[in-house]
Amino acid sequence: MSATPCTLELLRRLAGSAPGLLIAALALSGCGGSGSVSQASGRSIQSLASIPPSGAIRAPTVTSVPSPGPDAITIGNYAYGPGKLTVTAGTQVTFSNHDSVTHTATADDHSFDTGGVTPGQRGAITPDRPGTYPYHCLIHPFMHGQLVVVG
């Protein structure tokens, strides 16, 4: 199947969400066609291309998290920010989750673990030994960061 301008436009507009993908898949059959789709039973249904936009899909609401302090790491878009943070031993470090899924911040050597930090929430650790601590998310192992603790 080749992509028509109608197909590309629908995919561009709707591919940002799971419901949008479903609508795009259903609507693609109406692009450039007669306005109806024939089912196996021989009956036809009206294509989504002719449905008025009065019932527009709304984007999901994102839970807000207060702005992090100077000794804070923000989790967003499946990444830690900053990727490397330096703090003094005994300083509390917070991990604020701005994503829509749960994450952890777990030291590679298991010296700390925030546990599951749910969307819109924060987890905290207080490292007391100087050193460099690479960490990752147990749920999403491709997520990495580094905490440097100085004396």
N, C-alpha and C positions, 0 to 999 in steps of 0.2 A: 504494500500500500504506500503510495507516495503522499508526502505531506503537502496539503493545499494551504493557501494563506489563511483560510478559515480554521484549519486544524492547528496550525502554528499559533494563531492568536488565542484560541481556546486553551491550548496547553500552557502558553505563557501566563495567562490570567488565572488559571485554575490550579496549576500544579503546586501551588504553595501550601496546600492543605490536603489531608486525607479525604474529606468530603468533596473537595474540589476535584480531586483525581477521579472520583466516582462520577461526578457530574460531567467531567470532561470526557470520560469514556462513553457515557450514555449520549452525550451531545454530539460527539464526533460522527455518529451515524447519521445525524441530520445535516451535516455540513455539505452544501452543494447538492443536496438531494431534493426530494419532492415535499419534504415536511412531514413525512411519516415513515415508520419503520415496519416492515412486514415481519410478523412472528411466524413460527413454524406452523401454527394453527391456521394461518391464512388471514387472521385478523390484523389490523394495523393499529398502531398506537401513535399518538401525536409526539413529535420530536421535541426535545427540550429547547431547540432553537426558536420555537414559536411561543414559549411560555414567557409572559411578561416578567420584567425584573423586579416586581414589587416584593417578592420574598427573597431578597438578596441575602447571601450568607454573610454572617458577621465573623470577624476574626476572634479567636479565643482571647479571653481576658488574661493578662499577665499579672501575677501577684507582685506587688512592689516590695522591695527590700530596702531598708534605710541605707544611706550612703555609707560605705565602709570607711573605717578610720585608717590612719597611716600604717598600722600593723595588721592589715586585713588583705585577704585574697578573695577576689570575686570569681565565681564560677559562672561562666556564660558561654553559650555556643560550644559546649563540650570542650572547654579549655579553662585553665587557671590563669588569672591575671592579677598581678604580674606573674610571669613564668618563674621568676626568681625573686625571692624576698629575703632581705637581711634584717635580723632583729637581735636585740641583746637578750642573753639568757634570762629567763624569768618573765619575759614579756608574753602576754596573752596574744595569740594570733587567731583571728576569726576567719572563717571560710563562709562567705555569703553566697547562697545558691540562687542565681538569677535564671537558671534553666527551668524547663518544664518537667524534668525528670530528677530522680534522686541520684546523688553522687556521694562519694567518700573522698577523703584525703588521707591516704595510708602511706606511712613511710615505707620505703622499699625494705628496710631492715626491721620493720614492724615496731619501731620505737614509739610511734604514735599512730593513732587512728581516730578520726572524727566520728566514725560510725556513719550510718546513712543520714545525709543532710537532705531533707525533702525540699521541694520547690518553695521558694519564699522564706526559707529558714536559714539559720546560721549554726555552724558547729565551731568549737573552739578547742585549742590546745595551748599548753604553756610549757614550751621546751626549756629545760634547765641545764642541759649540757651543751657546751660549744661544739660545733661541728657542721658539716654539710649533709643535709638530709634530702636526698631525692625522694619524691613521693608520687603516687599515682592514684587513680580511682579504681577500686576493686570491681566495680560494676562495668566500667568502660576502660579497660586496660591501656588503650591508646592515649589516654589523658595523662600527662606528666607535668610535674613542677619541681621546684627546688627551694628548700628553706635553708638559709645559712644562719647559724646561731653563733654569735660572738660573745666572748666573756666580758 
